[in-house]
Amino acid sequence: MIPARMLIVGSFILCSLLLAGCQKKATTLNQVTGKVLYKGAPLSGGLIVFSPDTSRGETGGIAFSKINEDGTYTLQSGDIKGASAGWYRVTVACLSNPSSSYESAPLSLIPDKYRDPQLSQLQCEVKTNRDNHLDFNLD
């Protein structure tokens, strides 16, 4: 029979090893801010998403931000502010407030092409140790 003390110590060691193996490799994130305009005016609300440009060999994670009422945004990756360095395809979505009825879905306030990374034609590079202030003017 195995003493209870050895079971506790063994369980602790096993849990420590499992947790150490689950940690992700630390990635340096770079601050990214900017402004989204639609037809020359700040886009009020919505979401901006930076997806790694796989056509350029990028494999990192996505970064995203809510667009503020004045059109500004600050990217985050997960719950940490910033984005990994590299090339991205950018998408923007801005929907009308959903009505309280189930009969109508929210409408897009900008052309649908901006929600598709292949059609939006919005691309950018996030650089390391630089002021990544990236503005987008949608037409």
PETAZI-V15607 format. One line per field, one symbol per residue. ss: DSSP state (@ for helix, = for strand, . for the rest). psi: psi as a letter, one per 40 degrees, with the letter a starting at -180 (. if undefined). burial: 1 if it has 16 or more other ideal C-beta (glycine too) atoms within 10 Angstrom, else 0. A space follows every 10 residues. Layout:
# PETAZI-V15607
ss = ???
psi = ???
burial = ???
This chain:
# PETAZI-V15607
ss = ...@@@@@@@ @@@@@@@@@@ @@.......= .=======.. ==....==== ==.@@@.... ..====.... .===.==..= =.=..===== ===.=..... .......=.. .@@@@..... ..====.... .==..===.
psi = hhiddddddd dddddddddd dehihhhhih hhiaihihfe ihhgiahhhh hhgdeeehea iiiiiihide eiihiihbeh hiiiiaiihh ihhhiihiie iedhiiihei iddeehdddd ehiihhihfi gghhihhi.
burial = 0000000000 0000000000 0000000011 0101110100 0010111111 1110000101 0011101100 1010111000 1111111111 1111000000 0000000001 0001101001 0101010000 010101010
